[in-house]
Amino acid sequence: MSVALMTKTTGPLPTIEPEQYTILIVDGTPASADSIRAYLAATGYQVEVTHFGSEAWDLIQQHQPDLIVLDMHLPDADGLNICKRIKREEALGFLPVIMTTSDTEAGLRLAGMLSGADEYLLKPVDGAALLARVRALLSAKKRFDMLVATNRALADDLARQNQQLEEALRVARDLDVLKSAIVRNVGHELRTPLLQVKSAVALLAEQIHASDPEGVDRLLDMAQQATTRLEETIGNITQLGEISNVKREPVVLDESVELALRNLRRRWSSREETERVKKHYSANLPLVMGDRRGIAQVLQLLLDNALKFSPNGGPVEVLIKTHKDEQVWIGVRDYGIGIAEDQLERIFESFYQVDSSPTRSFGGAGVGLFLARLLLDKMGSRIDVKSELGKGSTFSFTLPQAHL
């Protein structure tokens, strides 16, 4: 039987398509394979050829063809089984297969289609029929691949939207927790210092009438402390309300540190207290990505805690150094009372206080560390703490270097 490619009805060779496709020919008859290869190559396709089914899979993996012309009868393998394997392999996507055979038995055509073959041609293969099927299948593959790419893009977009939704839900949950905590705690936190101010002022009036200077000074100090505590609570609540304004841009860290120190000096009545803060920086610090005011707020809150919980005049340090993976490490260290290990996770909860008794030694509404955590979350960072009772604490976080 002749195996030459039939070309008498084809006419002139068609114009070479601008898109270059790779076609793999798996044909056990060399003359037939060469004829198909020559015609497809002249038409503009890149063509790979093998005469053995055992080599087909390796060539598929190596060349990733866009279409396969597969002989049903190979010297070392069954073309039907190869076709079935190709169609089962999901990683190949839609890989069209044109099955060829010199056997005219009707049952074989059905077997070829059942194996998953997309087209079926008898040998000797008619060139025009082959080209028409190749073009139609490659066009279908192109549309299929476009749909897959579109679906993948839609899936990626959906994943991003789901991530944004989860973030929005997390923020909503945080805000709901915050709202509940405010309703539960702020009333008490505002009422207590106001009551102290009211009582101190009332007693102050009595002491003035009784001409007791030492009693007057004590009551004035009580009123000032209560007022400071009230201002601190209101300030923290105001900062919580502005949490959504945090942005990410290049920041000079020392500017944020200085802003934090200026705010601290206004909060602490004794200037000597804030002068305990010492700065220790690595040389040639880079810019970081973050929010200038947000970083300053975090440092102010951490420094305020460090000063408050190291009451014996010990030093408080701001530490900044370059870190691995183009990160910058920022820490606030004190040598004060420290925190018990079982309290380290809970201190970041809203309105949580290690000592919640009415007679606690240190004031505050327990909002500061919760606020610091929220601010750093907005900047893509997290706060870390290392502490030992009686020896002090180090609160730290990292920010990425800014590349201008």
URCORWO-V699287 format. One record per residue. N is the residue number from 1. RES is the residue in three letters. SS is DSSP state (hx for helix, st for strand, lp for the rest). PSI is psi in radians with two decimals (* if undefined). OMEGA is omega in degrees with one decimal (999 if undefined). Layout:
BEGIN
n:N res:RES ss:SS psi:PSI omega:OMEGA
n:N res:RES ss:SS psi:PSI omega:OMEGA
END
This chain:
BEGIN
n:1 res:MET ss:lp psi:2.39 omega:178.4
n:2 res:SER ss:lp psi:2.46 omega:178.6
n:3 res:VAL ss:lp psi:0.14 omega:179.4
n:4 res:ALA ss:lp psi:2.56 omega:179.7
n:5 res:LEU ss:lp psi:2.27 omega:-179.6
n:6 res:MET ss:st psi:2.15 omega:-177.1
n:7 res:THR ss:lp psi:0.13 omega:-173.3
n:8 res:LYS ss:lp psi:-0.37 omega:-177.4
n:9 res:THR ss:lp psi:0.13 omega:-171.4
n:10 res:THR ss:lp psi:-0.53 omega:-176.3
n:11 res:GLY ss:lp psi:-2.74 omega:-178.5
n:12 res:PRO ss:lp psi:2.63 omega:176.1
n:13 res:LEU ss:lp psi:2.40 omega:179.7
n:14 res:PRO ss:lp psi:2.81 omega:178.7
n:15 res:THR ss:lp psi:2.42 omega:178.9
n:16 res:ILE ss:lp psi:2.26 omega:180.0
n:17 res:GLU ss:lp psi:2.52 omega:-178.2
n:18 res:PRO ss:lp psi:-0.57 omega:-179.8
n:19 res:GLU ss:lp psi:2.33 omega:-177.8
n:20 res:GLN ss:lp psi:2.06 omega:177.9
n:21 res:TYR ss:lp psi:2.65 omega:175.5
n:22 res:THR ss:st psi:2.25 omega:-179.7
n:23 res:ILE ss:st psi:2.29 omega:177.9
n:24 res:LEU ss:st psi:2.21 omega:176.8
n:25 res:ILE ss:st psi:2.13 omega:175.9
n:26 res:VAL ss:st psi:1.72 omega:-173.1
n:27 res:ASP ss:lp psi:2.18 omega:-177.7
n:28 res:GLY ss:lp psi:-0.22 omega:179.8
n:29 res:THR ss:lp psi:1.91 omega:-175.3
n:30 res:PRO ss:hx psi:-0.72 omega:-177.8
n:31 res:ALA ss:hx psi:-0.75 omega:178.5
n:32 res:SER ss:hx psi:-0.77 omega:179.6
n:33 res:ALA ss:hx psi:-0.73 omega:-178.7
n:34 res:ASP ss:hx psi:-0.66 omega:180.0
n:35 res:SER ss:hx psi:-0.80 omega:178.7
n:36 res:ILE ss:hx psi:-0.74 omega:-179.9
n:37 res:ARG ss:hx psi:-0.81 omega:-177.0
n:38 res:ALA ss:hx psi:-0.73 omega:-178.0
n:39 res:TYR ss:hx psi:-0.81 omega:-179.0
n:40 res:LEU ss:hx psi:-0.68 omega:178.9
n:41 res:ALA ss:hx psi:-0.70 omega:178.6
n:42 res:ALA ss:hx psi:-0.44 omega:179.6
n:43 res:THR ss:hx psi:-0.19 omega:174.2
n:44 res:GLY ss:lp psi:0.08 omega:-179.1
n:45 res:TYR ss:lp psi:2.62 omega:171.1
n:46 res:GLN ss:st psi:2.28 omega:-171.2
n:47 res:VAL ss:st psi:2.32 omega:171.8
n:48 res:GLU ss:st psi:2.53 omega:-174.0
n:49 res:VAL ss:st psi:2.44 omega:167.5
n:50 res:THR ss:st psi:2.63 omega:179.1
n:51 res:HIS ss:lp psi:0.05 omega:-174.2
n:52 res:PHE ss:lp psi:2.33 omega:178.4
n:53 res:GLY ss:hx psi:-0.51 omega:-179.7
n:54 res:SER ss:hx psi:-0.39 omega:179.4
n:55 res:GLU ss:hx psi:-0.20 omega:-171.8
n:56 res:ALA ss:hx psi:-0.81 omega:-173.7
n:57 res:TRP ss:hx psi:-0.69 omega:178.2
n:58 res:ASP ss:hx psi:-0.69 omega:179.2
n:59 res:LEU ss:hx psi:-0.60 omega:176.8
n:60 res:ILE ss:hx psi:-0.78 omega:179.5
n:61 res:GLN ss:hx psi:-0.64 omega:-175.8
n:62 res:GLN ss:hx psi:-0.80 omega:-171.6
n:63 res:HIS ss:hx psi:-0.24 omega:-179.5
n:64 res:GLN ss:lp psi:1.12 omega:-175.8
n:65 res:PRO ss:lp psi:2.78 omega:178.1
n:66 res:ASP ss:lp psi:-0.27 omega:-179.6
n:67 res:LEU ss:st psi:2.61 omega:179.4
n:68 res:ILE ss:st psi:2.28 omega:170.4
n:69 res:VAL ss:st psi:1.95 omega:-167.0
n:70 res:LEU ss:st psi:2.15 omega:176.0
n:71 res:ASP ss:st psi:2.33 omega:-179.2
n:72 res:MET ss:lp psi:-0.58 omega:-175.3
n:73 res:HIS ss:st psi:1.85 omega:179.2
n:74 res:LEU ss:lp psi:2.68 omega:-175.4
n:75 res:PRO ss:lp psi:-0.42 omega:-174.9
n:76 res:ASP ss:lp psi:0.10 omega:-176.6
n:77 res:ALA ss:lp psi:2.88 omega:176.7
n:78 res:ASP ss:st psi:2.05 omega:-179.5
n:79 res:GLY ss:hx psi:-0.55 omega:179.4
n:80 res:LEU ss:hx psi:-0.75 omega:-179.9
n:81 res:ASN ss:hx psi:-0.65 omega:177.4
n:82 res:ILE ss:hx psi:-0.74 omega:179.4
n:83 res:CYS ss:hx psi:-0.76 omega:179.3
n:84 res:LYS ss:hx psi:-0.72 omega:-179.6
n:85 res:ARG ss:hx psi:-0.72 omega:178.7
n:86 res:ILE ss:hx psi:-0.77 omega:-176.9
n:87 res:LYS ss:hx psi:-0.39 omega:177.7
n:88 res:ARG ss:hx psi:-0.40 omega:-173.6
n:89 res:GLU ss:lp psi:1.76 omega:-176.3
n:90 res:GLU ss:hx psi:-0.52 omega:-177.4
n:91 res:ALA ss:hx psi:-0.38 omega:-179.4
n:92 res:LEU ss:hx psi:-0.19 omega:-176.6
n:93 res:GLY ss:lp psi:-2.51 omega:177.1
n:94 res:PHE ss:lp psi:1.80 omega:178.2
n:95 res:LEU ss:lp psi:1.77 omega:-175.8
n:96 res:PRO ss:st psi:2.51 omega:178.1
n:97 res:VAL ss:st psi:2.19 omega:171.2
n:98 res:ILE ss:st psi:2.01 omega:-179.5
n:99 res:MET ss:st psi:2.35 omega:177.5
n:100 res:THR ss:st psi:2.60 omega:177.0
n:101 res:THR ss:st psi:2.64 omega:175.9
n:102 res:SER ss:lp psi:-0.02 omega:-178.7
n:103 res:ASP ss:lp psi:2.22 omega:-176.5
n:104 res:THR ss:lp psi:0.12 omega:-178.7
n:105 res:GLU ss:lp psi:2.26 omega:-174.3
n:106 res:ALA ss:hx psi:-0.63 omega:-177.9
n:107 res:GLY ss:hx psi:-0.50 omega:-179.4
n:108 res:LEU ss:hx psi:-0.61 omega:177.9
n:109 res:ARG ss:hx psi:-0.76 omega:178.5
n:110 res:LEU ss:hx psi:-0.71 omega:178.5
n:111 res:ALA ss:hx psi:-0.69 omega:178.5
n:112 res:GLY ss:hx psi:-0.77 omega:179.7
n:113 res:MET ss:hx psi:-0.68 omega:179.6
n:114 res:LEU ss:hx psi:-0.45 omega:178.3
n:115 res:SER ss:lp psi:-0.18 omega:179.2
n:116 res:GLY ss:lp psi:0.00 omega:-179.3
n:117 res:ALA ss:lp psi:2.45 omega:-177.6
n:118 res:ASP ss:lp psi:-0.46 omega:176.8
n:119 res:GLU ss:st psi:2.86 omega:-175.8
n:120 res:TYR ss:st psi:2.16 omega:-179.2
n:121 res:LEU ss:st psi:2.46 omega:176.3
n:122 res:LEU ss:st psi:2.54 omega:173.1
n:123 res:LYS ss:lp psi:2.59 omega:-6.7
n:124 res:PRO ss:lp psi:2.36 omega:-173.1
n:125 res:VAL ss:lp psi:2.28 omega:175.4
n:126 res:ASP ss:st psi:2.22 omega:-175.1
n:127 res:GLY ss:hx psi:-0.78 omega:-178.3
n:128 res:ALA ss:hx psi:-0.71 omega:179.5
n:129 res:ALA ss:hx psi:-0.73 omega:178.5
n:130 res:LEU ss:hx psi:-0.84 omega:-176.8
n:131 res:LEU ss:hx psi:-0.71 omega:179.9
n:132 res:ALA ss:hx psi:-0.74 omega:-179.2
n:133 res:ARG ss:hx psi:-0.68 omega:177.8
n:134 res:VAL ss:hx psi:-0.85 omega:-179.1
n:135 res:ARG ss:hx psi:-0.74 omega:-178.8
n:136 res:ALA ss:hx psi:-0.75 omega:-178.4
n:137 res:LEU ss:hx psi:-0.68 omega:177.8
n:138 res:LEU ss:hx psi:-0.61 omega:175.1
n:139 res:SER ss:hx psi:-0.74 omega:177.9
n:140 res:ALA ss:hx psi:-0.70 omega:178.2
n:141 res:LYS ss:hx psi:-0.73 omega:179.7
n:142 res:LYS ss:hx psi:-0.78 omega:178.8
n:143 res:ARG ss:hx psi:-0.70 omega:179.1
n:144 res:PHE ss:hx psi:-0.81 omega:-179.2
n:145 res:ASP ss:hx psi:-0.64 omega:177.3
n:146 res:MET ss:hx psi:-0.72 omega:177.9
n:147 res:LEU ss:hx psi:-0.72 omega:178.6
n:148 res:VAL ss:hx psi:-0.78 omega:179.5
n:149 res:ALA ss:hx psi:-0.71 omega:178.3
n:150 res:THR ss:hx psi:-0.77 omega:178.9
n:151 res:ASN ss:hx psi:-0.68 omega:178.7
n:152 res:ARG ss:hx psi:-0.74 omega:178.6
n:153 res:ALA ss:hx psi:-0.71 omega:178.1
n:154 res:LEU ss:hx psi:-0.68 omega:178.7
n:155 res:ALA ss:hx psi:-0.73 omega:177.9
n:156 res:ASP ss:hx psi:-0.73 omega:179.2
n:157 res:ASP ss:hx psi:-0.71 omega:178.3
n:158 res:LEU ss:hx psi:-0.69 omega:178.6
n:159 res:ALA ss:hx psi:-0.72 omega:178.1
n:160 res:ARG ss:hx psi:-0.76 omega:179.5
n:161 res:GLN ss:hx psi:-0.66 omega:177.2
n:162 res:ASN ss:hx psi:-0.69 omega:178.0
n:163 res:GLN ss:hx psi:-0.74 omega:177.5
n:164 res:GLN ss:hx psi:-0.68 omega:178.5
n:165 res:LEU ss:hx psi:-0.76 omega:178.3
n:166 res:GLU ss:hx psi:-0.70 omega:178.0
n:167 res:GLU ss:hx psi:-0.74 omega:178.8
n:168 res:ALA ss:hx psi:-0.69 omega:178.4
n:169 res:LEU ss:hx psi:-0.68 omega:178.2
n:170 res:ARG ss:hx psi:-0.77 omega:178.3
n:171 res:VAL ss:hx psi:-0.72 omega:179.8
n:172 res:ALA ss:hx psi:-0.69 omega:177.9
n:173 res:ARG ss:hx psi:-0.74 omega:177.9
n:174 res:ASP ss:hx psi:-0.75 omega:-179.5
n:175 res:LEU ss:hx psi:-0.62 omega:178.5
n:176 res:ASP ss:hx psi:-0.75 omega:176.2
n:177 res:VAL ss:hx psi:-0.75 omega:-180.0
n:178 res:LEU ss:hx psi:-0.77 omega:179.7
n:179 res:LYS ss:hx psi:-0.78 omega:-179.9
n:180 res:SER ss:hx psi:-0.71 omega:-179.2
n:181 res:ALA ss:hx psi:-0.67 omega:178.7
n:182 res:ILE ss:hx psi:-0.81 omega:180.0
n:183 res:VAL ss:hx psi:-0.65 omega:-174.4
n:184 res:ARG ss:hx psi:-0.58 omega:-169.1
n:185 res:ASN ss:hx psi:-0.62 omega:-171.8
n:186 res:VAL ss:hx psi:-0.64 omega:178.4
n:187 res:GLY ss:hx psi:-0.79 omega:178.7
n:188 res:HIS ss:hx psi:-0.76 omega:-176.2
n:189 res:GLU ss:hx psi:-0.58 omega:177.1
n:190 res:LEU ss:hx psi:-0.63 omega:-176.2
n:191 res:ARG ss:hx psi:-0.68 omega:-175.4
n:192 res:THR ss:hx psi:-0.93 omega:179.0
n:193 res:PRO ss:hx psi:-0.59 omega:177.1
n:194 res:LEU ss:hx psi:-0.70 omega:177.9
n:195 res:LEU ss:hx psi:-0.67 omega:179.1
n:196 res:GLN ss:hx psi:-0.75 omega:177.9
n:197 res:VAL ss:hx psi:-0.80 omega:-178.8
n:198 res:LYS ss:hx psi:-0.78 omega:-179.2
n:199 res:SER ss:hx psi:-0.74 omega:-178.6
n:200 res:ALA ss:hx psi:-0.72 omega:179.9
n:201 res:VAL ss:hx psi:-0.70 omega:179.3
n:202 res:ALA ss:hx psi:-0.79 omega:178.9
n:203 res:LEU ss:hx psi:-0.58 omega:178.7
n:204 res:LEU ss:hx psi:-0.73 omega:178.3
n:205 res:ALA ss:hx psi:-0.72 omega:179.1
n:206 res:GLU ss:hx psi:-0.71 omega:-178.3
n:207 res:GLN ss:hx psi:-0.61 omega:177.1
n:208 res:ILE ss:hx psi:-0.78 omega:178.3
n:209 res:HIS ss:hx psi:-0.56 omega:-178.2
n:210 res:ALA ss:hx psi:-0.06 omega:178.6
n:211 res:SER ss:lp psi:0.99 omega:178.1
n:212 res:ASP ss:lp psi:1.52 omega:-175.2
n:213 res:PRO ss:hx psi:-0.74 omega:-179.2
n:214 res:GLU ss:hx psi:-0.69 omega:177.9
n:215 res:GLY ss:hx psi:-0.66 omega:178.1
n:216 res:VAL ss:hx psi:-0.80 omega:-179.9
n:217 res:ASP ss:hx psi:-0.73 omega:-179.4
n:218 res:ARG ss:hx psi:-0.72 omega:-179.7
n:219 res:LEU ss:hx psi:-0.65 omega:176.7
n:220 res:LEU ss:hx psi:-0.72 omega:178.4
n:221 res:ASP ss:hx psi:-0.71 omega:177.4
n:222 res:MET ss:hx psi:-0.76 omega:-179.8
n:223 res:ALA ss:hx psi:-0.71 omega:179.7
n:224 res:GLN ss:hx psi:-0.75 omega:179.5
n:225 res:GLN ss:hx psi:-0.72 omega:179.4
n:226 res:ALA ss:hx psi:-0.69 omega:179.2
n:227 res:THR ss:hx psi:-0.74 omega:178.1
n:228 res:THR ss:hx psi:-0.74 omega:178.9
n:229 res:ARG ss:hx psi:-0.72 omega:178.4
n:230 res:LEU ss:hx psi:-0.75 omega:178.6
n:231 res:GLU ss:hx psi:-0.68 omega:179.2
n:232 res:GLU ss:hx psi:-0.78 omega:179.5
n:233 res:THR ss:hx psi:-0.82 omega:-179.7
n:234 res:ILE ss:hx psi:-0.69 omega:178.7
n:235 res:GLY ss:hx psi:-0.74 omega:178.6
n:236 res:ASN ss:hx psi:-0.71 omega:178.6
n:237 res:ILE ss:hx psi:-0.70 omega:177.6
n:238 res:THR ss:hx psi:-0.74 omega:178.8
n:239 res:GLN ss:hx psi:-0.66 omega:176.1
n:240 res:LEU ss:hx psi:-0.64 omega:179.5
n:241 res:GLY ss:hx psi:-0.36 omega:-178.0
n:242 res:GLU ss:lp psi:0.17 omega:-174.1
n:243 res:ILE ss:hx psi:-0.51 omega:-176.9
n:244 res:SER ss:hx psi:-0.19 omega:-177.6
n:245 res:ASN ss:hx psi:0.05 omega:-178.7
n:246 res:VAL ss:lp psi:2.36 omega:178.4
n:247 res:LYS ss:lp psi:3.04 omega:-179.7
n:248 res:ARG ss:lp psi:2.10 omega:179.9
n:249 res:GLU ss:st psi:2.90 omega:179.8
n:250 res:PRO ss:st psi:2.35 omega:-175.6
n:251 res:VAL ss:st psi:2.40 omega:168.7
n:252 res:VAL ss:lp psi:2.02 omega:-171.6
n:253 res:LEU ss:hx psi:-0.66 omega:-178.0
n:254 res:ASP ss:hx psi:-0.53 omega:176.6
n:255 res:GLU ss:hx psi:-0.70 omega:177.6
n:256 res:SER ss:hx psi:-0.66 omega:178.4
n:257 res:VAL ss:hx psi:-0.80 omega:-179.2
n:258 res:GLU ss:hx psi:-0.66 omega:177.0
n:259 res:LEU ss:hx psi:-0.73 omega:178.0
n:260 res:ALA ss:hx psi:-0.74 omega:-179.3
n:261 res:LEU ss:hx psi:-0.70 omega:177.5
n:262 res:ARG ss:hx psi:-0.75 omega:178.7
n:263 res:ASN ss:hx psi:-0.65 omega:178.8
n:264 res:LEU ss:hx psi:-0.72 omega:-178.4
n:265 res:ARG ss:hx psi:-0.55 omega:177.8
n:266 res:ARG ss:hx psi:-0.47 omega:-176.8
n:267 res:ARG ss:hx psi:-0.62 omega:-176.9
n:268 res:TRP ss:lp psi:2.22 omega:-177.1
n:269 res:SER ss:lp psi:-0.51 omega:-179.3
n:270 res:SER ss:lp psi:2.03 omega:-179.3
n:271 res:ARG ss:hx psi:-0.52 omega:-179.5
n:272 res:GLU ss:hx psi:-0.55 omega:-179.7
n:273 res:GLU ss:hx psi:-0.85 omega:-178.0
n:274 res:THR ss:hx psi:-0.38 omega:177.7
n:275 res:GLU ss:lp psi:-0.14 omega:173.3
n:276 res:ARG ss:lp psi:-0.28 omega:-176.7
n:277 res:VAL ss:st psi:2.16 omega:178.9
n:278 res:LYS ss:st psi:2.52 omega:-178.7
n:279 res:LYS ss:st psi:2.33 omega:176.8
n:280 res:HIS ss:st psi:1.89 omega:-176.5
n:281 res:TYR ss:st psi:2.62 omega:166.3
n:282 res:SER ss:lp psi:2.76 omega:179.0
n:283 res:ALA ss:lp psi:2.59 omega:174.1
n:284 res:ASN ss:lp psi:0.94 omega:178.7
n:285 res:LEU ss:lp psi:2.37 omega:177.8
n:286 res:PRO ss:lp psi:2.93 omega:169.6
n:287 res:LEU ss:lp psi:2.70 omega:176.1
n:288 res:VAL ss:st psi:2.80 omega:175.2
n:289 res:MET ss:st psi:2.12 omega:179.9
n:290 res:GLY ss:st psi:-2.92 omega:178.5
n:291 res:ASP ss:lp psi:2.13 omega:-174.0
n:292 res:ARG ss:hx psi:-0.89 omega:-179.0
n:293 res:ARG ss:hx psi:-0.63 omega:178.4
n:294 res:GLY ss:hx psi:-0.77 omega:177.3
n:295 res:ILE ss:hx psi:-0.74 omega:178.8
n:296 res:ALA ss:hx psi:-0.70 omega:178.7
n:297 res:GLN ss:hx psi:-0.77 omega:179.0
n:298 res:VAL ss:hx psi:-0.84 omega:-179.5
n:299 res:LEU ss:hx psi:-0.69 omega:178.3
n:300 res:GLN ss:hx psi:-0.78 omega:179.6
n:301 res:LEU ss:hx psi:-0.75 omega:-179.3
n:302 res:LEU ss:hx psi:-0.72 omega:178.5
n:303 res:LEU ss:hx psi:-0.69 omega:178.4
n:304 res:ASP ss:hx psi:-0.78 omega:177.2
n:305 res:ASN ss:hx psi:-0.76 omega:-177.9
n:306 res:ALA ss:hx psi:-0.74 omega:178.1
n:307 res:LEU ss:hx psi:-0.71 omega:-176.3
n:308 res:LYS ss:hx psi:-0.68 omega:-173.8
n:309 res:PHE ss:lp psi:0.24 omega:168.1
n:310 res:SER ss:lp psi:1.22 omega:-168.0
n:311 res:PRO ss:lp psi:-0.11 omega:-175.0
n:312 res:ASN ss:lp psi:0.37 omega:176.4
n:313 res:GLY ss:lp psi:0.25 omega:179.4
n:314 res:GLY ss:lp psi:2.81 omega:-178.1
n:315 res:PRO ss:lp psi:2.68 omega:172.4
n:316 res:VAL ss:st psi:2.30 omega:-171.2
n:317 res:GLU ss:st psi:2.41 omega:168.5
n:318 res:VAL ss:st psi:2.04 omega:-175.9
n:319 res:LEU ss:st psi:2.25 omega:178.0
n:320 res:ILE ss:st psi:2.25 omega:178.5
n:321 res:LYS ss:st psi:2.71 omega:176.3
n:322 res:THR ss:st psi:2.61 omega:-173.4
n:323 res:HIS ss:st psi:3.07 omega:-180.0
n:324 res:LYS ss:lp psi:2.80 omega:176.4
n:325 res:ASP ss:lp psi:0.69 omega:176.5
n:326 res:GLU ss:lp psi:0.69 omega:175.6
n:327 res:GLN ss:st psi:2.74 omega:173.9
n:328 res:VAL ss:st psi:2.25 omega:-177.3
n:329 res:TRP ss:st psi:2.26 omega:179.1
n:330 res:ILE ss:st psi:2.22 omega:-178.6
n:331 res:GLY ss:st psi:2.66 omega:172.9
n:332 res:VAL ss:st psi:2.07 omega:-174.9
n:333 res:ARG ss:st psi:2.39 omega:173.1
n:334 res:ASP ss:st psi:2.95 omega:-178.1
n:335 res:TYR ss:lp psi:0.71 omega:-173.5
n:336 res:GLY ss:lp psi:-2.43 omega:-169.2
n:337 res:ILE ss:lp psi:-0.35 omega:-179.8
n:338 res:GLY ss:lp psi:3.09 omega:-176.4
n:339 res:ILE ss:lp psi:2.37 omega:177.2
n:340 res:ALA ss:lp psi:2.57 omega:-175.9
n:341 res:GLU ss:hx psi:-0.65 omega:-177.5
n:342 res:ASP ss:hx psi:-0.09 omega:178.7
n:343 res:GLN ss:hx psi:-0.14 omega:-169.8
n:344 res:LEU ss:lp psi:-0.62 omega:-179.9
n:345 res:GLU ss:lp psi:-0.64 omega:-172.4
n:346 res:ARG ss:hx psi:-0.36 omega:-175.8
n:347 res:ILE ss:hx psi:-0.28 omega:179.8
n:348 res:PHE ss:hx psi:0.01 omega:177.1
n:349 res:GLU ss:lp psi:2.61 omega:-179.1
n:350 res:SER ss:lp psi:2.33 omega:175.9
n:351 res:PHE ss:lp psi:0.39 omega:177.1
n:352 res:TYR ss:lp psi:2.41 omega:176.2
n:353 res:GLN ss:lp psi:2.37 omega:179.7
n:354 res:VAL ss:lp psi:-0.75 omega:174.7
n:355 res:ASP ss:lp psi:1.80 omega:-176.6
n:356 res:SER ss:lp psi:0.16 omega:-178.2
n:357 res:SER ss:lp psi:2.72 omega:179.4
n:358 res:PRO ss:lp psi:-0.36 omega:-176.8
n:359 res:THR ss:lp psi:0.41 omega:-175.9
n:360 res:ARG ss:lp psi:2.63 omega:-173.6
n:361 res:SER ss:lp psi:-0.49 omega:-173.7
n:362 res:PHE ss:lp psi:2.30 omega:-178.6
n:363 res:GLY ss:lp psi:-3.13 omega:178.8
n:364 res:GLY ss:lp psi:2.71 omega:-176.3
n:365 res:ALA ss:lp psi:-0.05 omega:-179.6
n:366 res:GLY ss:lp psi:0.44 omega:-178.6
n:367 res:VAL ss:lp psi:-0.44 omega:-167.9
n:368 res:GLY ss:hx psi:-0.93 omega:-177.0
n:369 res:LEU ss:hx psi:-0.58 omega:174.6
n:370 res:PHE ss:hx psi:-0.77 omega:178.2
n:371 res:LEU ss:hx psi:-0.75 omega:178.7
n:372 res:ALA ss:hx psi:-0.73 omega:179.0
n:373 res:ARG ss:hx psi:-0.76 omega:179.3
n:374 res:LEU ss:hx psi:-0.76 omega:179.4
n:375 res:LEU ss:hx psi:-0.78 omega:-179.4
n:376 res:LEU ss:hx psi:-0.61 omega:174.2
n:377 res:ASP ss:hx psi:-0.73 omega:179.8
n:378 res:LYS ss:hx psi:-0.47 omega:179.7
n:379 res:MET ss:lp psi:0.17 omega:177.5
n:380 res:GLY ss:lp psi:0.43 omega:-179.5
n:381 res:SER ss:lp psi:3.03 omega:177.3
n:382 res:ARG ss:lp psi:2.66 omega:-177.4
n:383 res:ILE ss:lp psi:2.46 omega:-179.3
n:384 res:ASP ss:st psi:2.65 omega:-179.7
n:385 res:VAL ss:st psi:2.40 omega:171.7
n:386 res:LYS ss:st psi:2.27 omega:-174.7
n:387 res:SER ss:st psi:2.69 omega:176.4
n:388 res:GLU ss:st psi:2.29 omega:-177.9
n:389 res:LEU ss:lp psi:2.29 omega:177.4
n:390 res:GLY ss:lp psi:-0.09 omega:-177.6
n:391 res:LYS ss:lp psi:-0.21 omega:175.9
n:392 res:GLY ss:st psi:-3.09 omega:-174.4
n:393 res:SER ss:st psi:2.67 omega:172.3
n:394 res:THR ss:st psi:2.03 omega:174.1
n:395 res:PHE ss:st psi:2.35 omega:-175.7
n:396 res:SER ss:st psi:2.84 omega:174.5
n:397 res:PHE ss:st psi:2.88 omega:178.3
n:398 res:THR ss:st psi:2.64 omega:175.2
n:399 res:LEU ss:st psi:2.53 omega:-178.2
n:400 res:PRO ss:st psi:2.58 omega:174.1
n:401 res:GLN ss:st psi:2.55 omega:177.6
n:402 res:ALA ss:lp psi:2.32 omega:177.6
n:403 res:HIS ss:lp psi:1.93 omega:-177.3
n:404 res:LEU ss:lp psi:* omega:999
END
